[in-house]
C-alpha cells in the first residue's frame, strides 16, 4: 500500500493510523508531534553523518478511557534503514535534505491533528 500513496492520499493514510476503530487518537498524534520536534532538534545538531533513504518508525500501544478522558499509551519514534548513511565531509553543514523531509512530515502531522480535532 505504501508505494501507492501520493502526496494527496498520504495525510488520510497517516490519519487512519491514529484511528483505533472508534475514534481518532488525537492525544497520541500530538505526543508524536512533540517527539518528532525533539528529534528534529537532535538532527539539527548532527555533525557526523548524512542520511539518505532512512525511514521513521512510529509505534504506539495503549488504551483510552473515555470516562476519564485519559490516555494510557506508550509511544516511540525510531529512525531505521541506515543502508545509505554516510560520514559527512569536513566543513559540510547540517543535512538539509533530511531536515526538509522531517519538517514537512511534522507540518503534515500538525495539519492532520487540526483536521481531526475539528
KAURWO-V10402 format. One record per pair of residues at least 4 apart in sequence whose C-alpha atoms are under 6 Angstrom apart, sorted by sequence separation. I is the first residue (numbers start at 1). J is the second residue. D is the distance in Angstrom with one decimal. If there is no record, write none. Layout:
I&J&D, I&J&D
This chain:
5&9&5.7, 6&10&5.8, 19&23&5.6, 32&36&6.0, 65&69&5.7, 96&100&5.9, 99&103&5.9, 5&10&5.6, 19&24&4.2, 65&70&5.4, 18&24&5.4, 64&70&6.0, 18&25&5.2, 64&71&4.6, 64&72&5.9, 63&72&5.3, 62&72&5.4, 62&73&3.8, 61&73&5.4, 61&74&5.4, 60&74&5.5, 60&75&4.3, 59&75&5.5, 59&76&5.2, 58&76&6.0, 58&77&4.8, 57&77&5.6, 57&78&5.1, 56&78&5.6, 56&79&4.6, 55&79&5.7, 55&80&5.2, 54&80&5.8, 55&81&5.9, 54&81&4.8, 54&82&5.7, 52&84&5.2, 52&85&6.0, 51&85&4.7, 50&85&5.7, 50&86&5.3, 49&86&5.5, 49&87&4.3, 50&88&5.9, 48&87&5.7, 49&88&4.9, 48&88&5.4, 50&95&5.8
